[in-house]
Amino acid sequence: MNRFLTPAALALALAACAPRPNLDAVDPDPAALGAGLPKGFVMGAATAAHQVEGGLENDWSDFERQPGRIKHGDVSGLAADSWNRFEDDLALLKQLGAKSYRFSVEWSRLEPQQGQWDEAALARYVQWTRRLREEGIEPLVTIWHFTLPKWVAATNAFENPANADALVAFTEKVATALGPTVDWYITLNEPNVYSAKGYLQGEWPPGLKGETKRQAVVMANLLRVHGRMAEALRRLDTTDADGDGHATRISVAHHARIFQPASSSTLDAAVAGLTDDFINESIPRALVHGRLRLSVPGTIEIDEQVPGLAGSIDFLGLNYYSRDMVRADLSSPALSNQYLREGRPTSDMGWDLYPDGMYLLLMRFSQYGVPLVITENGLADATGEHRPKFLTRHLEAVRRATEDGATVLGYNHWALIDNFEWAEGYEP
């Protein structure tokens, strides 16, 4: 959910040859919520543990206590107290008529010390999935959504290959416990955002800036471990809980956004294309074809076929929020400035409200040959002024995409309830 441009994006220049999508504006027809969507399309909502559960001690809770890290000095604290108020959350899901709920299991809660498991906490997550099924709501479980146990953070997080082993062990624990009630999994949430915010911009743990080599290593290690997590899920979860013929359906929640050239100049178009390739294409390309390509000239070059990565997803999870205008700026380390056009409608976080981007990305990613699920889409809107039109127009964009050949299975709105918005604290 964040705007960023990495130096690694520019290093993928030679790979940025794919044609850019048509970015002409389309005025969507007004539509009733969900009207015209395909039969069986599943609508629901999403959250993440650290943002709503409350009472957590992990790398983020430590980070929040450092002065100046979080807007207004906010700390997550009790958050929405979802750990103790799950039945209230379930009532809200039922009130919405939701048929899916995407939530994450918190690693630091389940394994606060390496190899020491909180079985009672794990049993509570199992109970959540049972209650969801009783109410006809499909649980979509995210195994890792940004936060780490303190013992993982203290040993260099995902720069350390041993912690990839620990994440696989955590995945095995979750698969064994939740397998009888869960079929749909997200292994990782937004590896591109996590690595950029933590190692290039310094806004998230571990709070480093300009560490391009370390950023590339972290992102590569996350993609490598995804393949192992997927194998563990398929090996240990053999129960088809919803009776659709699939014991597991697995993906990554991939953050994508529209990068539009600020002008018709060749330079603006080239820089926008490079940014687009790294942010939008490198991850699904690796997940489908198994080839991991990341390059920072003079710093690090990664080009490898990763065992177990090709075909490791059963669908592609799409987190879509906004677009950026991209203007070339050769004096900038990133060679560009990203901005919003003046006068555009925005969310409370200053993000462009651009529903046509949903259509463009769904059509593009449908070319990878796997079904699509919108795992996040929403906006910060304290007054509620923009949300009705935001919802109807984005769902109209989904309808157009399915009409034009994209296979889209569902939509999960971010978020079910108000939450702690990472470095933005509680303001949005």
Backbone hydrogen bonds, N-H to C=O, Kabsch-Sander energy under -0.5 kcal/mol:
donor,donor_aa,acceptor,acceptor_aa,energy
9,A,6,T,-1.0
10,L,6,T,-0.9
10,L,7,P,-0.5
11,A,7,P,-1.2
12,L,8,A,-0.5
12,L,9,A,-1.1
13,A,10,L,-1.0
15,A,12,L,-1.3
16,A,12,L,-0.5
16,A,13,A,-1.5
17,C,15,A,-1.3
35,A,32,A,-2.5
37,L,34,G,-1.7
41,F,38,P,-2.0
42,V,409,L,-2.2
43,M,41,F,-0.5
44,G,411,Y,-2.8
45,A,100,S,-1.4
46,A,413,H,-2.3
47,T,102,R,-2.2
51,Q,48,A,-0.6
52,V,48,A,-1.1
52,V,49,A,-1.1
53,E,49,A,-3.2
55,G,77,G,-2.0
56,L,77,G,-0.5
59,D,148,L,-2.4
62,D,58,N,-1.7
63,F,59,D,-2.0
64,E,60,W,-2.6
65,R,61,S,-0.8
65,R,62,D,-0.7
66,Q,63,F,-1.4
69,R,66,Q,-1.8
71,K,423,A,-2.3
73,G,70,I,-2.5
74,D,71,K,-1.7
79,A,76,S,-2.2
80,A,52,V,-0.7
81,D,78,L,-2.2
82,S,52,V,-2.4
83,W,53,E,-1.5
84,N,81,D,-1.0
85,R,81,D,-1.1
88,D,85,R,-0.5
89,D,85,R,-2.0
90,L,86,F,-2.9
91,A,87,E,-2.0
92,L,88,D,-1.8
93,L,89,D,-2.2
94,K,90,L,-2.4
95,Q,91,A,-2.3
96,L,92,L,-1.9
97,G,93,L,-0.8
97,G,94,K,-0.7
98,A,93,L,-2.5
99,K,43,M,-3.3
100,S,43,M,-0.6
101,Y,138,E,-2.4
102,R,45,A,-2.6
103,F,101,Y,-0.6
103,F,140,L,-1.7
105,V,142,T,-2.1
107,W,105,V,-0.7
109,R,106,E,-0.6
110,L,106,E,-1.8
111,E,107,W,-2.9
113,Q,116,Q,-0.8
116,Q,113,Q,-2.7
117,W,115,G,-0.7
118,D,110,L,-2.3
119,E,117,W,-1.1
122,L,118,D,-2.0
123,A,119,E,-2.3
124,R,120,A,-1.5
125,Y,121,A,-1.8
126,V,122,L,-2.1
127,Q,123,A,-2.3
128,W,124,R,-2.3
129,T,125,Y,-2.1
130,R,126,V,-2.0
131,R,127,Q,-2.6
132,L,128,W,-2.6
133,R,129,T,-2.1
134,E,130,R,-2.4
135,E,131,R,-1.4
136,G,133,R,-1.7
137,I,132,L,-2.9
138,E,99,K,-2.7
140,L,101,Y,-2.6
141,V,139,P,-0.6
141,V,184,W,-2.2
142,T,103,F,-2.7
143,I,141,V,-0.6
143,I,186,I,-2.9
144,W,187,T,-1.0
147,T,145,H,-1.1
152,V,149,P,-0.9
153,A,149,P,-2.2
154,A,150,K,-2.3
155,T,152,V,-1.1
156,N,153,A,-1.1
157,A,152,V,-1.7
159,E,156,N,-2.5
160,N,156,N,-0.7
160,N,157,A,-1.0
163,N,160,N,-1.6
164,A,160,N,-0.7
164,A,161,P,-0.7
165,D,161,P,-1.3
166,A,162,A,-1.5
167,L,163,N,-2.0
168,V,164,A,-2.0
169,A,165,D,-2.2
170,F,166,A,-2.2
171,T,167,L,-2.3
172,E,168,V,-2.4
173,K,169,A,-1.9
174,V,170,F,-2.4
175,A,171,T,-2.9
176,T,172,E,-2.2
177,A,173,K,-1.8
178,L,174,V,-3.2
179,G,175,A,-1.7
181,T,178,L,-1.9
182,V,178,L,-1.8
184,W,139,P,-0.7
185,Y,249,R,-2.9
186,I,141,V,-2.8
187,T,185,Y,-0.5
187,T,251,S,-2.7
189,N,144,W,-1.4
190,E,188,L,-0.6
190,E,253,A,-3.0
194,Y,190,E,-2.5
195,S,191,P,-2.2
196,A,192,N,-1.7
197,K,193,V,-3.0
198,G,194,Y,-1.9
199,Y,195,S,-1.7
200,L,196,A,-1.9
201,Q,196,A,-2.2
202,G,208,L,-1.0
203,E,197,K,-1.4
204,W,197,K,-1.7
207,G,204,W,-2.7
208,L,198,G,-2.4
210,G,200,L,-1.8
211,E,199,Y,-2.5
212,T,210,G,-1.6
215,Q,211,E,-2.6
216,A,212,T,-2.3
217,V,213,K,-2.2
218,V,214,R,-2.6
219,M,215,Q,-2.4
220,A,216,A,-2.5
221,N,217,V,-2.8
222,L,218,V,-2.2
223,L,219,M,-1.9
224,R,220,A,-2.4
225,V,221,N,-2.5
226,H,222,L,-1.8
227,G,223,L,-1.1
228,R,224,R,-0.9
229,M,225,V,-2.6
230,A,226,H,-2.8
231,E,227,G,-1.8
232,A,228,R,-2.1
233,L,229,M,-2.4
234,R,230,A,-2.3
235,R,231,E,-2.0
236,L,232,A,-2.2
237,D,233,L,-2.5
238,T,236,L,-0.9
240,D,238,T,-0.5
241,A,239,T,-1.4
243,G,240,D,-0.7
249,R,183,D,-2.7
251,S,185,Y,-1.3
253,A,188,L,-2.5
254,H,252,V,-0.9
254,H,317,G,-2.8
255,H,253,A,-0.6
256,A,254,H,-0.5
256,A,319,N,-2.2
258,I,322,S,-1.6
260,Q,258,I,-0.6
260,Q,324,D,-2.8
262,A,326,V,-2.5
269,A,265,S,-2.2
270,A,266,T,-2.3
271,V,267,L,-2.4
272,A,268,D,-2.4
273,G,269,A,-2.1
274,L,270,A,-2.1
275,T,271,V,-2.4
276,D,272,A,-2.6
277,D,273,G,-2.2
278,F,274,L,-2.0
279,I,275,T,-2.5
280,N,276,D,-2.3
281,E,276,D,-0.9
281,E,277,D,-1.2
282,S,277,D,-1.5
285,R,281,E,-2.3
286,A,282,S,-1.6
287,L,283,I,-2.5
288,V,284,P,-2.2
289,H,285,R,-2.3
290,G,286,A,-2.0
291,R,285,R,-0.6
292,L,290,G,-0.6
292,L,304,E,-3.1
293,R,291,R,-0.6
294,L,302,I,-2.6
296,V,300,I,-3.6
299,T,296,V,-2.8
300,I,296,V,-2.5
302,I,294,L,-3.5
304,E,292,L,-2.2
306,V,290,G,-2.8
306,V,304,E,-0.7
309,L,306,V,-1.9
310,A,306,V,-0.7
311,G,287,L,-0.7
311,G,288,V,-0.6
312,S,287,L,-1.2
312,S,309,L,-1.9
314,D,250,I,-3.2
315,F,250,I,-1.2
316,L,371,P,-2.4
317,G,252,V,-1.4
317,G,315,F,-0.6
318,L,373,V,-2.6
319,N,254,H,-2.8
319,N,317,G,-0.5
320,Y,318,L,-0.7
320,Y,376,E,-2.2
321,Y,256,A,-0.6
324,D,258,I,-2.9
325,M,339,Y,-2.8
326,V,260,Q,-2.8
327,R,325,M,-0.5
327,R,337,N,-2.7
329,D,335,L,-2.2
332,S,329,D,-2.0
335,L,332,S,-1.6
337,N,327,R,-2.7
339,Y,325,M,-1.9
344,R,341,R,-1.6
347,S,351,W,-1.9
348,D,380,A,-3.3
350,G,347,S,-2.0
352,D,323,R,-0.5
353,L,345,P,-2.3
354,Y,352,D,-1.0
357,G,354,Y,-1.4
358,M,355,P,-1.4
359,Y,355,P,-1.0
360,L,356,D,-2.3
361,L,357,G,-2.4
362,L,358,M,-2.4
363,M,359,Y,-2.4
364,R,360,L,-2.0
365,F,361,L,-3.0
366,S,362,L,-1.6
367,Q,364,R,-1.6
368,Y,365,F,-1.9
369,G,366,S,-1.5
372,L,407,T,-2.6
373,V,316,L,-2.2
374,I,410,G,-2.7
375,T,318,L,-1.2
375,T,373,V,-1.0
376,E,318,L,-1.5
381,D,379,L,-0.6
384,G,381,D,-0.6
390,F,386,H,-2.6
391,L,387,R,-2.9
392,T,388,P,-2.4
393,R,389,K,-2.7
394,H,390,F,-2.2
395,L,391,L,-2.5
396,E,392,T,-1.9
397,A,393,R,-1.8
398,V,394,H,-1.9
399,R,395,L,-2.4
400,R,396,E,-2.4
401,A,397,A,-2.0
402,T,398,V,-2.5
403,E,399,R,-2.3
404,D,400,R,-1.7
405,G,402,T,-1.3
406,A,401,A,-2.6
408,V,406,A,-0.9
409,L,372,L,-3.1
409,L,407,T,-0.5
410,G,372,L,-0.6
411,Y,42,V,-2.4
412,N,374,I,-2.0
413,H,44,G,-2.6
413,H,411,Y,-0.5
414,W,377,N,-2.0
415,A,46,A,-0.6
415,A,413,H,-0.6
416,L,46,A,-1.9
420,F,51,Q,-2.0
421,E,419,N,-0.6
421,E,425,G,-2.6
422,W,420,F,-1.2
424,E,421,E,-2.3
425,G,422,W,-2.2
427,E,424,E,-1.3
